[in-house]
Amino acid sequence: MEPKPKERIVFDEDSYYGDEGAEWAVNDLMERKGLTEDEVRESFTDDEVFQHAMKLRDFDYEEEMRALAAFFDGKKSDMSDFINPYGGNHIFVAGSVERWDDTIPVITVYKDFDAATDCSPSRFGRGNVFADCEIQKVWDENGTLYLAGAHHDGRVSVEMRQLTDEGERLWGQLDYEDYLPLEGLTAMGKHYELGDEKQFIHDLYNSPELCAAPRYMEQSFGCPSEEYEKEEVTLPHDFTTGKWRVHLIYPGERYGLDGCLTYELNAYSGVPAAAHRASYPLVEFYDTSQDAARFPGGQFVSRYYMTDLLEDDSIAVSLDTMLKNGNQFSLDGGIPAWTVEGDDLAKVNDFLKKSCMEFCGSLPGDDRGEDGYSLSGEARDAATSRNGLNENRKSVAEMIQECFDSIENNGDTI
């Protein structure tokens, strides 16, 4: 699966609604009025807090759009001192416009950013790609700038690029109202005749050396040229062999009766040996041969630090050593039936090693530091707060590419 580019948000209207928007509004009122949070919530109704959030939304939108307009014009803004070397060149917009009866692929050219984002009502069925719209989101993905909006018929999703100086020189050879010259024009390895304007625009847009992604977040704010979302990792929690169900508890997760305890990663950070053990998962054993009505997931037998099962030290003997010596693993010395042995023990050992590698990238003891202990598990503490990714959701870039393919096949444009 290809890594998903990170959405570097320039403006997102959704952020100003719900709890997040209310929190922003409350914090702003606290700062402006010199009040505590309790005082703000006592002095302002929920509707007044919401209306303040909407004022913040409108202010931030105008500020961000002014900064973008300055960027595409080759000027400094209140938000950045960067001067775009292609400033003042024409802007190309490509994507899709939803109507009540169809989704229309578009590729259009504008003199500047303000013209490209003009949301004024359309006249006589024609207008800007964002005509009658409210632009709701603007973001950057590895240098590519996307804009999305909505109108009464549906949504508009586009990508925006700007002509380089060479692209601008080439565009300047078109006649009034952007028609190719009567004698035609040779460019990009082709000869274009009068009437080939759609193909010319399409080819120009698809030539990075002539029509470039703006790299707005990188150039204006110093963001990395490329950033990707963290890949979702589904960590294993359960494994069953024979009558044994082995359950893993990762740092930050709850366990115990009714989840009354939390496995804290840094609970023993002051004691190196304890911190080393606590940076790996806990391992629980359940006997599934007991009454399923009383013990739906098996009867709890015992719980261990993973390090005690995978690493030989002064505290414990590893499962590897037990298997080499032909020993059994007694979970409870007083109950002979609670003993893991033979093939079951080998499978449990393999499961724990594989799970440990997926979580930490190493087995206990593989990468100990000078103090003799490794906290490599801390590198995965984000596992407790991962954001789910819907693998079936198409990205805006994919939808735009589909529309672009349609333009190429059908010669459509507005």
C-alpha positions as CSV (number, residue, x, y, z in Angstrom):
1,M,0.0,0.0,0.0
2,E,1.4,3.4,-1.0
3,P,1.9,5.8,1.9
4,K,-0.7,8.5,2.1
5,P,0.6,12.1,1.8
6,K,-0.1,14.2,4.9
7,E,-2.8,16.9,4.6
8,R,-1.1,20.1,5.6
9,I,-4.1,22.3,6.4
10,V,-4.2,25.9,5.2
11,F,-7.9,26.3,6.1
12,D,-10.5,23.8,7.1
13,E,-14.0,25.1,7.9
14,D,-15.0,21.9,9.8
15,S,-12.5,22.8,12.5
16,Y,-14.7,25.7,13.7
17,Y,-17.7,23.5,14.5
18,G,-18.4,21.2,17.3
19,D,-16.3,20.8,20.4
20,E,-13.1,21.9,18.7
21,G,-14.6,25.1,17.4
22,A,-16.1,25.9,20.8
23,E,-12.8,25.3,22.5
24,W,-11.1,27.7,20.1
25,A,-13.8,30.3,20.7
26,V,-13.6,30.0,24.5
27,N,-9.8,30.3,24.5
28,D,-10.0,33.3,22.2
29,L,-12.5,35.0,24.5
30,M,-10.4,34.2,27.6
31,E,-7.4,35.9,25.9
32,R,-9.4,38.9,24.7
33,K,-11.5,39.5,27.8
34,G,-8.9,38.4,30.4
35,L,-11.3,35.8,31.8
36,T,-10.9,32.3,33.1
37,E,-12.6,29.4,31.2
38,D,-15.3,29.2,33.9
39,E,-16.0,32.9,33.7
40,V,-16.3,32.7,29.9
41,R,-18.7,29.8,30.1
42,E,-20.8,31.6,32.7
43,S,-20.8,34.9,30.8
44,F,-21.5,33.6,27.3
45,T,-24.3,31.3,26.1
46,D,-23.5,28.3,23.9
47,D,-25.0,30.2,20.9
48,E,-22.7,33.2,21.6
49,V,-19.7,30.9,21.8
50,F,-20.8,29.4,18.5
51,Q,-21.2,32.8,16.9
52,H,-17.7,33.8,18.1
53,A,-16.3,30.6,16.5
54,M,-17.9,31.7,13.2
55,K,-16.3,35.0,13.5
56,L,-12.9,33.3,14.0
57,R,-13.7,31.1,10.9
58,D,-14.4,34.1,8.7
59,F,-11.3,36.0,10.0
60,D,-9.0,33.1,9.5
61,Y,-10.4,32.4,6.0
62,E,-9.8,35.9,4.9
63,E,-6.3,36.0,6.4
64,E,-5.3,32.7,4.7
65,M,-6.8,33.6,1.4
66,R,-5.0,37.0,1.4
67,A,-1.7,35.1,2.2
68,L,-2.3,32.7,-0.7
69,A,-3.1,35.6,-3.1
70,A,0.1,37.4,-2.1
71,F,2.1,34.2,-2.7
72,F,0.7,33.7,-6.2
73,D,1.3,37.4,-6.9
74,G,4.9,37.1,-5.8
75,K,4.5,39.3,-2.8
76,K,5.2,39.0,0.9
77,S,2.2,38.5,3.2
78,D,1.4,39.0,6.9
79,M,2.1,35.3,7.3
80,S,5.3,34.8,5.3
81,D,8.2,36.8,3.9
82,F,8.8,34.3,1.0
83,I,8.5,35.8,-2.5
84,N,7.4,33.3,-5.1
85,P,9.7,33.5,-8.1
86,Y,6.7,32.6,-10.4
87,G,4.5,35.3,-8.8
88,G,2.2,37.0,-11.2
89,N,2.1,34.2,-13.7
90,H,-1.2,32.6,-14.8
91,I,-2.9,29.9,-12.6
92,F,-4.2,26.6,-13.8
93,V,-7.0,24.8,-12.0
94,A,-8.1,21.2,-12.7
95,G,-10.6,18.9,-11.0
96,S,-14.3,18.2,-10.8
97,V,-17.5,20.2,-10.4
98,E,-20.6,18.3,-9.2
99,R,-24.0,19.3,-10.6
100,W,-27.4,17.9,-9.8
101,D,-27.2,15.7,-12.9
102,D,-23.5,15.0,-13.4
103,T,-19.9,15.5,-12.3
104,I,-18.1,17.7,-14.8
105,P,-14.3,17.5,-15.3
106,V,-12.7,20.9,-15.5
107,I,-9.4,22.5,-16.4
108,T,-9.3,26.3,-16.6
109,V,-6.8,29.2,-16.6
110,Y,-7.0,32.4,-14.6
111,K,-4.9,35.5,-14.5
112,D,-4.4,35.4,-10.7
113,F,-5.5,33.7,-7.4
114,D,-8.4,36.0,-6.8
115,A,-9.9,35.3,-10.2
116,A,-9.4,31.5,-9.6
117,T,-11.3,31.6,-6.3
118,D,-14.0,34.0,-7.2
119,C,-17.2,32.7,-5.6
120,S,-19.6,35.2,-7.2
121,P,-22.9,33.9,-8.6
122,S,-22.6,32.5,-12.2
123,R,-24.3,34.4,-15.0
124,F,-26.1,32.8,-17.9
125,G,-24.9,29.4,-16.8
126,R,-21.2,30.3,-17.0
127,G,-18.8,31.4,-14.4
128,N,-15.7,30.6,-12.3
129,V,-15.1,27.0,-11.2
130,F,-16.1,28.2,-7.7
131,A,-19.1,30.2,-8.8
132,D,-22.0,30.0,-6.3
133,C,-19.6,28.1,-3.9
134,E,-18.3,28.4,-0.4
135,I,-14.6,27.3,-0.3
136,Q,-14.5,25.1,2.7
137,K,-11.0,23.6,2.7
138,V,-7.5,24.4,1.4
139,W,-4.6,22.1,2.0
140,D,-1.2,21.1,0.7
141,E,0.0,17.5,0.0
142,N,3.8,17.3,-0.7
143,G,3.7,20.6,-2.6
144,T,0.4,20.1,-4.4
145,L,-2.3,22.6,-3.4
146,Y,-5.9,21.4,-3.2
147,L,-9.1,23.4,-2.7
148,A,-12.6,22.1,-2.0
149,G,-15.9,23.8,-1.7
150,A,-19.7,23.2,-2.0
151,H,-22.7,24.8,-3.6
152,H,-26.4,23.9,-3.8
153,D,-25.8,21.2,-6.4
154,G,-22.8,19.5,-4.9
155,R,-19.0,19.8,-4.4
156,V,-16.0,21.2,-6.2
157,S,-12.6,19.6,-5.8
158,V,-9.6,21.0,-7.6
159,E,-5.9,21.2,-7.8
160,M,-4.1,24.5,-8.4
161,R,-0.8,25.0,-10.3
162,Q,1.1,28.1,-11.6
163,L,2.9,28.6,-14.8
164,T,6.7,28.9,-14.6
165,D,8.4,31.7,-16.5
166,E,8.9,29.5,-19.5
167,G,5.3,28.4,-19.3
168,E,4.1,32.0,-19.0
169,R,6.2,32.9,-22.1
170,L,4.5,30.0,-24.0
171,W,1.1,31.1,-22.8
172,G,1.8,34.6,-23.9
173,Q,2.0,33.4,-27.6
174,L,-1.8,32.8,-27.6
175,D,-4.0,35.5,-29.1
176,Y,-6.7,37.6,-27.4
177,E,-9.2,35.4,-25.5
178,D,-6.7,32.6,-25.3
179,Y,-7.0,31.3,-28.8
180,L,-4.0,29.7,-30.6
181,P,-2.5,31.8,-33.4
182,L,-3.9,31.4,-36.9
183,E,-0.6,29.9,-38.0
184,G,-0.7,27.4,-35.1
185,L,2.0,26.9,-32.4
186,T,4.7,24.3,-32.0
187,A,5.4,23.5,-28.4
188,M,6.0,20.5,-26.0
189,G,7.0,18.3,-29.0
190,K,3.7,18.9,-30.9
191,H,2.2,21.3,-33.3
192,Y,-1.1,22.8,-32.3
193,E,-3.6,24.3,-34.8
194,L,-6.3,26.8,-34.1
195,G,-9.0,24.9,-32.4
196,D,-6.6,22.7,-30.4
197,E,-6.8,24.9,-27.3
198,K,-8.2,22.2,-25.1
199,Q,-5.4,19.8,-25.8
200,F,-2.9,22.6,-25.6
201,I,-4.1,23.6,-22.1
202,H,-4.2,19.9,-21.0
203,D,-0.6,19.3,-22.2
204,L,0.6,22.5,-20.7
205,Y,-0.9,21.7,-17.3
206,N,0.7,18.2,-17.4
207,S,4.3,19.6,-18.0
208,P,5.9,20.2,-14.6
209,E,8.7,22.3,-16.1
210,L,6.0,24.6,-17.5
211,C,3.2,24.4,-15.0
212,A,4.4,23.7,-11.4
213,A,2.9,22.7,-8.1
214,P,3.2,25.7,-5.9
215,R,4.9,24.0,-2.9
216,Y,3.2,26.6,-0.7
217,M,3.7,25.1,2.8
218,E,7.3,24.2,2.0
219,Q,8.3,27.5,0.6
220,S,6.3,29.9,2.8
221,F,6.5,28.1,6.1
222,G,9.5,25.7,5.9
223,C,7.5,22.4,6.0
224,P,9.3,19.3,4.6
225,S,9.0,18.8,0.9
226,E,7.3,15.5,1.6
227,E,5.3,14.3,4.6
228,Y,3.2,11.1,4.9
229,E,0.6,9.9,7.3
230,K,1.7,7.3,9.8
231,E,0.8,3.9,8.5
232,E,-1.9,2.3,10.4
233,V,-0.6,-0.8,12.2
234,T,-3.0,-3.3,13.7
235,L,-1.2,-4.8,16.5
236,P,-2.0,-8.4,17.4
237,H,-3.9,-8.9,20.7
238,D,-5.0,-12.5,20.8
239,F,-3.6,-15.9,19.8
240,T,-5.1,-19.3,20.6
241,T,-3.4,-22.7,20.5
242,G,-4.9,-25.8,22.1
243,K,-6.9,-24.6,25.1
244,W,-4.7,-21.6,25.7
245,R,-5.7,-18.0,24.7
246,V,-2.8,-15.6,24.9
247,H,-3.8,-12.0,25.2
248,L,-1.4,-9.0,24.9
249,I,-1.8,-5.6,26.6
250,Y,0.2,-2.7,25.1
251,P,1.4,0.3,27.0
252,G,-1.5,2.7,27.5
253,E,-4.2,0.0,27.3
254,R,-6.5,-1.0,30.1
255,Y,-6.6,-4.4,31.8
256,G,-7.7,-6.1,34.9
257,L,-11.2,-6.7,36.3
258,D,-13.5,-4.5,34.2
259,G,-10.5,-2.6,32.8
260,C,-9.8,-1.0,36.2
261,L,-6.1,-0.6,35.5
262,T,-4.0,1.1,32.9
263,Y,-0.7,-0.3,31.7
264,E,1.5,2.8,32.1
265,L,4.5,3.0,29.8
266,N,6.5,5.3,32.1
267,A,5.3,4.1,35.4
268,Y,8.7,2.9,36.4
269,S,10.9,5.4,34.4
270,G,13.1,6.0,37.5
271,V,14.1,2.4,37.7
272,P,15.9,1.2,34.5
273,A,15.2,-2.5,34.9
274,A,11.5,-1.9,35.6
275,A,11.3,0.7,32.8
276,H,12.8,-1.9,30.4
277,R,10.2,-4.4,31.3
278,A,7.3,-1.9,31.2
279,S,8.2,-0.8,27.6
280,Y,7.0,-4.1,26.2
281,P,3.5,-5.6,26.3
282,L,2.0,-7.6,29.1
283,V,1.1,-11.2,28.3
284,E,-2.0,-12.9,29.8
285,F,-2.9,-16.6,29.7
286,Y,-6.6,-17.8,29.7
287,D,-7.8,-21.4,29.9
288,T,-10.6,-21.7,27.3
289,S,-11.5,-25.3,28.4
290,Q,-13.4,-24.0,31.4
291,D,-17.1,-23.2,31.4
292,A,-17.7,-20.9,28.5
293,A,-20.9,-19.4,30.2
294,R,-18.9,-18.3,33.2
295,F,-15.6,-17.5,31.3
296,P,-16.6,-16.3,27.8
297,G,-12.9,-15.6,26.8
298,G,-11.5,-18.3,29.0
299,Q,-10.6,-18.4,32.7
300,F,-7.8,-16.0,33.6
301,V,-4.7,-17.9,34.8
302,S,-1.7,-15.6,34.9
303,R,0.0,-12.4,33.6
304,Y,3.6,-11.8,32.7
305,Y,5.9,-9.1,31.4
306,M,6.8,-10.1,27.8
307,T,10.5,-9.5,28.7
308,D,10.3,-12.3,31.3
309,L,9.1,-14.7,28.6
310,L,11.5,-13.8,25.8
311,E,14.7,-12.8,27.7
312,D,17.0,-14.8,29.9
313,D,18.1,-12.8,32.9
314,S,18.4,-13.0,36.7
315,I,14.6,-12.8,37.0
316,A,13.3,-15.4,34.6
317,V,14.2,-18.1,32.1
318,S,12.9,-17.5,28.6
319,L,10.6,-19.7,26.6
320,D,13.5,-20.4,24.2
321,T,15.5,-21.9,27.0
322,M,12.5,-23.9,28.3
323,L,12.0,-25.3,24.8
324,K,15.7,-26.2,24.4
325,N,15.7,-28.0,27.7
326,G,12.5,-29.8,26.9
327,N,10.8,-28.2,29.9
328,Q,7.2,-27.3,30.4
329,F,6.0,-23.8,31.3
330,S,3.9,-24.0,34.5
331,L,1.5,-21.1,34.9
332,D,0.4,-22.2,38.4
333,G,2.5,-24.6,40.4
334,G,-0.6,-25.7,42.3
335,I,-2.6,-26.7,39.3
336,P,-0.8,-29.2,37.0
337,A,-3.4,-28.7,34.2
338,W,-2.3,-25.1,33.9
339,T,0.9,-26.0,32.1
340,V,1.8,-25.0,28.6
341,E,4.0,-27.6,26.8
342,G,5.1,-29.2,23.6
343,D,3.8,-27.7,20.3
344,D,1.6,-25.2,22.2
345,L,4.6,-23.8,23.9
346,A,6.5,-23.4,20.7
347,K,3.6,-21.7,19.0
348,V,3.2,-19.3,21.9
349,N,6.9,-18.5,21.7
350,D,6.7,-17.7,18.0
351,F,3.6,-15.6,18.5
352,L,5.2,-13.5,21.2
353,K,8.4,-13.0,19.2
354,K,6.5,-11.9,16.1
355,S,4.3,-9.6,18.1
356,C,7.2,-8.1,19.8
357,M,9.0,-7.4,16.5
358,E,5.9,-5.7,15.1
359,F,5.5,-3.5,18.2
360,C,9.1,-2.6,19.0
361,G,11.2,-3.6,16.0
362,S,13.5,-5.7,18.1
363,L,13.4,-8.4,20.8
364,P,14.2,-7.7,24.4
365,G,18.0,-7.4,24.8
366,D,18.7,-6.9,21.1
367,D,19.5,-3.2,21.4
368,R,20.4,-2.5,25.0
369,G,22.2,0.8,25.7
370,E,25.2,1.4,27.9
371,D,23.2,1.0,31.0
372,G,22.2,-2.5,29.9
373,Y,18.6,-1.6,29.2
374,S,16.6,-0.8,26.1
375,L,13.4,1.3,26.0
376,S,12.8,0.6,22.3
377,G,9.1,0.1,23.1
378,E,8.7,3.8,23.7
379,A,9.1,4.3,19.9
380,R,5.7,2.6,19.6
381,D,3.9,4.5,22.4
382,A,1.9,6.2,19.7
383,A,0.2,2.8,19.1
384,T,-2.3,3.7,21.7
385,S,-3.5,6.8,19.8
386,R,-3.3,5.8,16.2
387,N,-5.8,7.4,13.7
388,G,-7.7,4.9,11.6
389,L,-7.4,5.2,7.9
390,N,-10.1,4.0,5.5
391,E,-8.2,2.1,2.8
392,N,-11.2,2.2,0.5
393,R,-11.6,6.0,0.6
394,K,-10.4,7.7,-2.6
395,S,-8.1,10.7,-2.1
396,V,-8.9,14.0,-3.7
397,A,-5.8,13.5,-5.9
398,E,-7.2,10.2,-7.1
399,M,-10.6,11.8,-7.9
400,I,-8.9,14.6,-9.7
401,Q,-6.8,12.2,-11.7
402,E,-10.0,10.3,-12.8
403,C,-11.5,13.6,-14.0
404,F,-8.3,14.5,-15.7
405,D,-8.3,11.1,-17.5
406,S,-11.9,12.0,-18.6
407,I,-10.7,15.4,-19.9
408,E,-7.9,13.7,-21.9
409,N,-10.3,11.1,-23.4
410,N,-13.2,13.4,-24.1
411,G,-11.6,16.8,-24.6
412,D,-13.9,18.4,-22.1
413,T,-13.2,21.7,-20.3
414,I,-15.0,24.7,-19.0
